Amino acid sequence: VREAEHDSRFRRRAAESVKRIAAFKRKSSALRSRVPSSPPEKISRLATQLWEFSERVRYSALSSAAAAGKKS
C-alpha cells in the first residue's frame, strides 16, 4: 500500500493485476457452475476401466519383451 501511495507506475500495475485476477475469478466460478460433477459410481467405473486398460498394456509389453528374448 505504501509503495502504491508513492509510485504511480506501481499503483497502475497493481490495479491492472487486481482487475485481471477479478476477471479470472469471475470466469472460473462461472465455468465451475456450468460443469456438472460426475457421480461417484461413474468415477469408480472409469477408474476401473483405466486400471484394466493399463494392465492390458503392461501385459502386452511383457509379452513383447518375452517374445523378443526368445528370438535372441
Beta strands, then each sheet from edge to edge (+ up, - down):
end
